[in-house]
């Protein structure tokens, strides 16, 4: 039987959510049925080393997304794949206008965020007029599905909801034998937050929350880098937050998650946050801001976490203190995630979606 050729498209394989998911899908698709390739605008990023050897990388060596369309179309024309799977919002938008040029190729877009929250540039929003050209759109959460139908007139039949997979084997490998990071002080509770240092992730609100906790033996460890780094560092100094530590980007954030007493998600919006899933996979209880993007689909109240409004800084800070004085069972937290989002469960759904497209 002829294998189904699938080309996944991403800007690069830096250590972000979309990159992690596409890497996981490409690595674990059945090789009896599928032949996966990954087209990158730039062949760089930490996940390159995690790709299996039989996943071909197509490097078009283009710095800007807006300049990538012509070489992407050229590769599709030359290679004639059965399926093109675009996994990054801006690339999805540009590509949508040209899908009809390839009538024998099936096109899937995997959205990464609640689009109306994330896409602000008018020239990008324009391309969403062509989004119904896609054969299938993968949304990760109910919030994303509703946003696409209500605000962008996407036909509901075009959208399939598939949550993000959690690779427990990978996480257990990264945390096996790990010890507490040196910055985790004894006699202190250690709270971890992870994400790009940008307005979307809401770390400014989190610092305001921790300004109300200066009298507590609680440390906040923030992992990540981004354009707001200097602003957030100045804000930390202005508020006198000696108990807040910026660690920058970490190759192995899982050891922080495993040994944390609490994970906090402060985002203003999400798509379906991998880091919230991964915190649960490490057995760590979470407190998440009640923002759009599937938060309430992940959190099972009192089992793997809780949801609250971080804009109410005082109340959020009190909830952190309360949770840190409670006992939460690691196995219950892990099982909450494993039973719904394990890699095998979710990859079966992706394979079914790909096969369904070919049958049409």
N, C-alpha and C positions, 0 to 999 in steps of 0.2 A: 504494500500500500504506500502510495506517495505521501511523504511527510508534509505537513502544513508549515509553510515558511512564514514566520512572524518577524517583522522588524519593529523593535521598540525604539522610540525616539525620546532622547533627553538632551539637555544642554551639556551635562557632564555627569560624573559619578562622585561628586562631592557628597559629604556625609549628611544629606538631608532626607526628609521623609519620603518624597517621591522617588528619589534615587534608591533608597533602601527597599521600597516595595517592588520596583521594577527589577532590581537585582534578585530579589527573592523569587519573583515569578519566573524570570528567565532561567534561573538555576534549577528550578524544581518542576518545570513543565515536563510531562512525559516525553522522553526521547523516542518512544515508539511512534508517537503521533506528530510531534512538533519539532521544528528546527528553528530555534531562536537566535536572533541577531540583535545587537544593540547599536543604533546609530547615534553617535555623540557629536555635538558641535565642537567639543574640545575633549580630547582624550586625556582626562585628568580626574583626580579625585580618589579619596580613600577607599571607595568601594571597588575600585578596579581589581584590587588584590583578592577580593572575595568572589569574583566571577569564576565560574567553572571554565576550564580550558576549552570546552567545545562550544562556548558562546562566542561567536565571531563579533569583533568590534569594528564598526565602520566609522572612521574618523574623518569628518569633513573639514576639520581645522578652520572653524569660523568663530571669530570672537563675539560678534553681536548677533542676537537672535533675529533681528530684522534683516540681516544679510544672509540668513541661513536658508531661506525658502527655496531659492534656485538650486543650490546643491542638494537639498533634501529631495526635491522633485526629480532631479537628475538621477539620484540613486534609486528612487522608486521605479522610474521608467526603465533603468538598466537592469535591476534585479528582479522586477516583476514578482513581488511577494504575494502570498495569498491574503495576508492581513498586515496592515500597518497600525501599530498601537502607539499613539502619541500620549506621553505621560506627563506633560508639563503645560500649564495653562496658556502661556503666551504662544508657544509653538502650536498648541491645539487651535488657537484662534486664527493664526495666520494660515494654517494648513486647510482649514474648513472651506475656504473659498475655492480651492483647487481640486477637491475630491472628485468632482464629476469628470475630470480629465482622465481618470483611471476607472472605467466602468467595471473592470474585472477584479479590482482589488477591494477588499472590505476594510473599512476604516473604523477604528475605535478611538475615542478620546477618553482618557481618565482625568477627570477634574481633581484638583488638589485642594480647593478651598470653596467656601461659599462665595460665588463669583461676584455678586453685587457688593459684598464687603471688601473684596480684594482688588477688583479691577476698577481703577478710577480714571485711567486715561481714555479719553473719548475715541482716539484712533484705534485702541484695542477693543473697546466695546462694540465698535462698528462691525467687527468680524463675527460677533456672536449672532448677527442676522443670518449667517450662513451655517450655523451650528446644526441645524436639522439635516444638513448634507451628510453628517456622520451616520453610519449604519447603527452604531451603538455608542452610548455615552455611559461611562461608569461613574456613578456617584457613590461616595463612601458613607453618606449619612442621609437621614430623612430631611435634615435642614438643607442639604445641598440639592436634593431632588426638588423640594418645594421652591427653592430659589430659582432653579433653572426653568421650571414650568411657569411660575408666577411672573418672573421678571424678564425672562428671555424668550418666552413663548416656545420653549422646546416641547415637542410632542411627548406626552408621558410614555408612550410605547417605545420611544427611542432610549429611555433611561433604564438602566439596571443598577440596583443598589448592591454593591459588594463591599463589605467592610475591609479594613486593612488586616493583613495576616501578621501574627506574632511568631517569630522563629524561636521557640523555646530552646531548641538544641543549641543555637548560636549563642543565646543569652547565657545559658548554663555553662557553655564553654568559656565565655568571657568572664564569668564570675567564679568559676571553680577555683577554690583555694585562695580567693582574694581576701585581703585583710582591710580593715578600715583605713581610708585615706588618712595621711598624717595630719591633715587640717581638721579632722573630726576629733574634737577635744572630749576627753572623758569628763563626766559630771555636767556635760552639756547635751541638750537635744539638738540633733542635726537635721535641718530642713534643706531639701534640695529643689532647685528649679533649673530647667534646661530649656534653651532655645536661642534663636537668633536675637541679638540685641537690637531690636527694632520696635517701633511703636506698637505694632501688631501684637507683640508678646506681652505687653502690659507690665514690664518690669518697673516702670515708674510707679504704678499703683502698688506693686509689691514692696518697694522701698518705703512708701508712705505707711503701709501696713506695719512694717518692721520698725518704723520710727516710734510706734506705740509699744514695742516690746523690748526697749533698751534695758529695762530692769529685770528681764528674764534671762535665765541661762539657756538661751537658744541661739544657735548659729544658722545663718542662711548662706548656703553655698550656691552660687549662680554659675552655671556652665554654659559657655557659648561666646560668640563674638559677633560683631556687626557694626553697622554704621552709627548706632547710638551709644557706642561704648564710652566715649569721652563724656557725653552728656550724663550718662548714668553714673560714671565714676565721680563726676563733680557733684551730682545730686547726693550720692552717698556721703561725700565729705561734708557737704552743706548741712545734711541732717545729722551728722556725727554718728554714723552707723558703723562703729568698730566691729560689730558682730556680724557684718555682711562681708562675704569674701567672693570676689570675682576670680574664677579659675581659668577663664578663656575656654577655647575649644579643647575637648578631651578626646583622645583616641578611644578610650574605654570608659564611657560614662556609666556603664552598668555597675561597676564596683561602687560608685557613689550611690546609685539607686538601691543596690542591695543592702547597704549598711545605713541608709537614711532612716530616720524615725518618721519622716513624713515627706511626701512629694507634693509640691504646690504647682498648679497650672494657673497662670495669671492672664492668659491670652484674652484679647478683645474679640477675636474670632478664630476659628480653626476650620479644617476640612474634616478630618477624623484623626485626632492627634496620636501619632505613633508613640510619643514619649509617655503619654498617659497609659497606653496599653503596656508599654515596656516597664513602667514603674510597677504595674500590677503583676507582670510576669516575674519581676524580681521579688515579689511578696510584700511590696511597700504600699501602705495605705496612702490615699491621695485626697487633697482638698482642691477642688477646681472651681474657677470662676464660671458662673452660669452664662456662657457665651454661645453664639451660634456655632454649629459644627459637630454635632453628634455627641457632645459631652454627656447628655442624659441617656444616651444609648450605651455608653461605656460604664458609667458609674452605677453600681447597685448600692443604694444608700445603706450605710452601716456594715457592708460586707467588704467592698474594695475601696470605698471612699465616700465623699460627700460633695455636694455642690452648694455654692453660696455666691453672693454678690460682692466682688472685691472692691467695687466703688464705695461700699460702706466699710471704710478702712477699720473703724473701731470694732465693728461686729466681726469682721473677718479675722482680726488679730485675736479676739476672744475665742473664736472657734479653733484657731491654731493651738492656743494654750490648752483648751479643753481636750482636743484630740491627742495631744502629746502626753496627757495624763491618763489616757485610756489604754487598754490593751487590745491589739488587733492581731488576729492569727494569720501568719504568713501563708499557710497552706490554703486557707479560705480565700485570701486575696488572689493567690495564684490560680486556684481552681475557677474562680469567677471569670478570669480572662481566658484560661485554657479551654473551658467548656464552650465558649462562644467565638473566639478569635484565633484559635490555633492555626498554624500554617497549613496543615492538611485539610482542615475544614474549608478555609478560604480559597486555597488553590484549586480544590475540586470545583468551586463555583466559577473561578476564572477559566478553567479548562472547559467547563460546560458552556460558558458564554462564547468562547472562541469556536468551539465545535458547532454551536447553534448558528453562528454567522456563516460558516462554510456550507451548512445544509440549506440555507435560504437561497 
